[in-house]
Amino acid sequence: MSITLRPIDHAIFRNTFVDELRGEIAPDKRPRPVPGACYSRVGPTSVSNPHLLAWSDDCAALLGLSRPAERDAAVEVLGGNRVTDSMKPFAARYGGHQFGNWAGQLGDGRALSLGEIEGQDGAWWEIQLKGAGPTPYSRRADGRAVLRSSLREFLCSEAMHWLGVPTTRALSLVGTGDTVVRDMFYSGDPQAEQGAVVTRVAPSFIRFGNFQIMAAQGELDNLRDLANYTIHHHFPELGQPSEAVYVAWFEEICRRTAIMISHWMNVGFVHGVMNTDNMSILGLTIDYGPYGWLEPYEPDWTPNTTDFGQRRYAFGQQPRVAMWNLMMLAHALTPMIADVEALKGGLELYRVTFNESHEEKMLRKLGLTAQSEADAALVEELPSCLEEAEIDMTLFFRQISHLAATLASESGSEAALFGEFIAATSYAASPETQRLEEWLHRYARRLREESEDAGSIRATMLSVNPKYVLRNWLAQGAIEGAQAGDLSALHRLMGVLQTPFDEHPKHEELAQKRPEWARTKAGCATLSCSS
């Protein structure tokens, strides 16, 4: 059956967040406290020359939207120059803990939701423009976004989806024709950069911080109304809101968050800024800022220069920080729950779910069926072996997927095989290999105990160990090309990232180790929250 696609300017929007919750019609876009509101009705600010730079056909198909021309009425919507009659654009109000400290009111300072459209799957999807101009929550900022960060968010949103990681989506990347001044590393050297707007898509962009601001300000009616709205629209299987349902809802948030974090750890993703206002209530990866992928396996690594002193949001800290963030959410929900001890069950569910999900994913990455304590020991000991030998995480798992069939079927010449394997995946000139070699010998013996044939083991491993991830140096290459008016690297990278588990022999250079020149280059090794 053929599906009729329509341009976004012809789509009919519904507006449940605005229609069902308290808000304000903003008298202007002046930054200010907005007490008593879940949102501010405010429109986007026009740009001089909106033009389409990139488009996700996959996301558009989900929404039933047709691809626009480089410049047309749909791009006017996607760039913030046009609001159709069925849209009720708004900026959400929320608070949050930033780097562990309560920051008070934050809110959508440069994001505007246009409303929701019904997708081809029958679900409703919120459409949000990021970089669309100032709102009452912009604080001292201009509400804009630069091409550099917008391209990174566009690419990574879709790359994570294709990796199977729970995430918000990205529909389009639109250049604005305007410049935006940013101090990339807060070093006192602001520069004018090209501006852009990225269109983000999710069932909802509600965050932990939406509930935190209500609790912190004593707005208990708003807190309850927002909880009831969220349960009704996004957790309807839990039933009509009640104290017991609030507890069950928190448990489900904890479960989804655990699954999301286990996915991050599974692919070596580092979010970089896990503030509570950057945590989705739906367990989706949200707000792609100073993210990165592990290259040398370093649990203490973070791409975020703002976090270099504390390393609160380093790769290895992410499971612990997610638990802390859930504790902060639990605290915000306590005014609705008489038996606050009941919320501890959700936190325990997070711990158990994360541990089980992480171990299950790691065993699949290694082609193993959990059978004994020895399997758990292999999983537990591998990270320190990888760290000691400075191994590239993505390359390690991809190449061992190819190696597994040989290891499972024979035991000869393993030492030479392992030496070549480690040399090909390590960043060290003379890696410390003893512990990793010992681990590989144990792993090979364990593989030969598997009941599946070698070919099946290899196929399973290749299906869960990606060859291609959005390494920062790859994203930086696409950024520099786009800034110069050449979108070929962006489109090529986008095409490969749609099937990250395939071989793509024509694009081998996109799966190589980080080049030496990228080790210290800004945008490759280091990023900031500035965008």
Secondary structure as UniProt FT lines:
FT   HELIX           8..10
FT   HELIX           16..20
FT   STRAND          24..25
FT   TURN            35..36
FT   STRAND          39..41
FT   STRAND          51..55
FT   HELIX           57..63
FT   HELIX           73..78
FT   TURN            79..80
FT   TURN            85..86
FT   STRAND          90..92
FT   STRAND          95..98
FT   TURN            99..100
FT   STRAND          101..105
FT   STRAND          111..118
FT   TURN            120..121
FT   STRAND          124..130
FT   TURN            136..137
FT   TURN            139..140
FT   HELIX           147..163
FT   STRAND          169..182
FT   TURN            184..185
FT   STRAND          191..202
FT   HELIX           208..216
FT   TURN            217..218
FT   HELIX           220..234
FT   HELIX           236..238
FT   HELIX           243..267
FT   STRAND          269..270
FT   HELIX           276..278
FT   TURN            281..282
FT   STRAND          292..293
FT   TURN            299..300
FT   HELIX           305..307
FT   TURN            308..310
FT   TURN            312..313
FT   HELIX           315..317
FT   HELIX           318..333
FT   HELIX           334..336
FT   HELIX           340..343
FT   HELIX           344..365
FT   TURN            366..367
FT   HELIX           373..389
FT   STRAND          391..392
FT   HELIX           393..409
FT   TURN            412..413
FT   HELIX           414..425
FT   HELIX           434..447
FT   TURN            448..449
FT   HELIX           454..464
FT   HELIX           472..483
FT   TURN            484..485
FT   HELIX           488..497
FT   TURN            500..501
FT   HELIX           505..511
FT   HELIX           516..518
FT   TURN            523..525
FT   STRAND          526..527
//
